[in-house]
Amino acid sequence: MNDQQLVALCKKGDRLAFEELINRYYLPLYKFFYKHIFDPKASEDLTHDVVIKLIENIDKYRSYFNSKFSTWLFKIAYNTYLDYVRKRPADREAAYEEAAAGIPCEKDMLDRVVQQLDAKKLKQKIDELPAEMKSLIVLRYFKDFSYSDIGKIMGMGPKTVKWKLHNAMERLKKTLKTAEVGMGR
């Protein structure tokens, strides 16, 4: 059953359809948060928050402009992340220490940017970016969303997404080069 069919059943109060949607998106949502904040407990809490919002707001979902359910759901996740960023403590060094050593990524551009760096340094530099830049990178390079879907999630047009993503990658490159110079490379 596809997402649209499940949503239609959810709107009629079908508990099994809700369970199927939650099971389908729980891990992708968790990974989205973890790639932003590198904290397993906070990622789990934020994922639960999104699941609750999904249940409470399923009647508000409409397939406007051929928007996919996943786009709508990740817009909720993005807004939840922004709320978290506004409230989080400034020092998260302990979360970096616990972060897994390796970021799975398949995009050529990001690979070229980070060839010389270890995963911990990359995570640290991505996390130092402003929230919007960080989200653009995560949604595009780690979650494989299209420019159009990212635009719907973040409330901007696809061309704006492409331009802002380019700027985010340029800033990341400069940050990484500055770090290399500081390390004597």
N, C-alpha and C positions, 0 to 999 in steps of 0.2 A: 504494500500500500504506500502511495506517495504522501508527501507532506501535506498537500492540499486536501487529500481525502481524510487524513488523520485530523487535520484542523477542523474540517466540517463535522466530523464525529465528536471532537472535543467540544465544539460549540453546542452540541446537543446533550452534553454531559456524560459522554462515554468515558468511563474511567480507564478502560484498557487502552483507548486511543491516547489519553494523556500519558499513561505509562510508556507506551511505545515512543512517543515524541521525546519524553524525558530520557529514556534509554538511548535513543538515537543521538541526542545532542549533549548529554552530560559530559562525556569525555572531551569532545571538541571545545566545549565551553571552559572546562577546567584547564585544558592546555592553553587556551587563549589567555586566561588570567595568569597562569604560571609563567608564560613567556613575557608577560608584562611585569610581574612583581617578584618572581622567583621565590615565593613563599607558599609551601604546600597547604598549610592551614588556612591562610588568607584566601588562597585560590579556591579551596573547597567552600569556604564561607560565602565567597562572592558567587560561586556557581549555584549554591543553594538559594541565594537571593534572587538570581535570575530565574531559577525554576519556579520560585514562588510568584514572581512577577508574571511569568508565562501563564501560570494557572489563573491568576487574578485578572489578567488582561487579554486572554485569548479571544474574547468577543471583540476587541478593538482591532485585531489583525484583519486587514483587507489586502487583497492582492492588487493594489493599485499599480499601474504602470508595469505590470508583469513582475512585481517585486516578489522574490522568493521568500518563503517562510524563514529560511536561514538568515537572510539579510535582515529581516525584521527582528529576529531573535538576537543577532549579533549587534544590532543597534542598541537593544536593551542592555546587552553585556557591555558595550562601549560606554554607555551612559553610567552604568553601575561602576565601571572602572574609574571614570572621571570623578564620580562622587568619592570613591575610595582615595584617589590621589589628593583630593582637597582635604581629606581628613587624616591621612596617614602621617606617622612620625617621620621626621627628616632622616634619621640615621637608620639604614637598613643593611649595614655591612654584614651582620650575622646571616642575613638571607643569602648574600652572595657566597658565603663560605659553604652553605648547604646546597647551593645550586649544583645541578648535575654538570659534569664536565663534557660538554658537547652540545652543540645546537644543530639539530637536523635542519638543513636548509639546502635547497636545490637550485636556487636562482643564481645565474651567472654573475649578476652585478654584485650581489652581496658576497659571493664567493671571492670575487676579485678584491673587494674592499678589505676582506679579513684574512687573506691567505697567510699573512705573517703573524697573526695574533692568536693567542690561545682563547678558548671559549669563555673563560672567566673574565678576561679583559674585555672581550666583545660584549658580554652581557652587561658589564659595568658601564661601558661607553654608551650602549643603547639606552640603558636606564637613565643616564644623565641627560638625555635629550628631553626637550619639552614633551608633555603628554601627547599632544597631537602628532608630532613627528614620530614618536615611539609607536603610537597606534598605527600609523600609516605603514611603517616598516613591518610590524607584526602581522597586520592583516594581509599585506601583499606577499611578503616573503616567507612567512611561517604558516599562514592560514590559506594562502593561494586564492584570495578573493580577487575578482576582476576590479578594474578601476571603477566601473559602473556600480558594482555592489558596495565597494568601499565608500563611494560617494553617497549612496543611500544610507549607509550605516552612519557616516559622519556628517551628513547634511551638506554636501557640496557636489558640484558637477564633476564628471569623469576627467575633464581636462584640468580642472583645478586639483583633483587628486593627483594626477600625473605630475603636474608642476610642483605641488607641495612635496610629493614623494621624492622627486628629483632633488629638491632643496634639502630634504631630510637626509638623503644619502650623501650629498655634498658636505653637509655639516658633519655627518658621521665620519666621512673620509678625513676632513680637516682635524677633527677631534682625535682620530686614530693616528694621524701623522704627527700631531703635536705630542701625543703620548710616546710615540716612537723616538722622537727627537729628545724628549725628556729622559728616555731610557738609554740614550746613547747609541741608537741604531743608525 
